């Protein structure tokens, strides 16, 4: 009798384990399917390559989420025939939280540039910072937020005067011309992260350009990838030197070679972070 009960219990436990495994598998499938659909929705708000093609004769976007959806984002708008705004950003976190912040960041760019019609890049970042902090400053929140923020590089390309105005919140821009590459630095604090400074002032830098010069904006995902012969970070200097060395190539060719470079460096490692690099020929 005891053996029979033990046998029945064993069969019941096995049946329960099978059912749990089936439910987990179903839930995992639903979760992954939801993330894939969310990725379609998220990328639906980003500019397409055809939008870049209308403004630039040569350009590329390398966009590689770490977890299907991404905390990295990019934004593009031509305000009139002369002024073009381009931004690349990196939100705290990965996956769903980072993706939600990336949508907020896109909306803040649209609001500051298209609705408020701010023109100076430093004033745009100032407005974005103010609005971002206001979004999370309500006393009605019942949960404790992690002091979220995002890094962003923003340029205004003035075709009439052939200038590029740059402002960055913990991000830089890379400018490449016939003389080599130049790193344009931004301010040392991000958008948000309001416990860090009481009052922020975002700097701006304006440089002259000639037709054919190149401009690159990126998150830090590519340079932070672990790999290579010593299993270390790729690092920003290596990326800058790579882009400078290959600057004579068409940007779509650069994109394909960058992709190959990433996978070669990564090797058998997991992708470390979201990756976004945008390159345009001025």
Order of alpha helices (4+ residues) and beta strands (2+ residues): alpha-alpha-beta-beta-beta-alpha-alpha-beta-beta-beta-beta-beta-beta-beta-beta-beta-alpha-alpha-beta
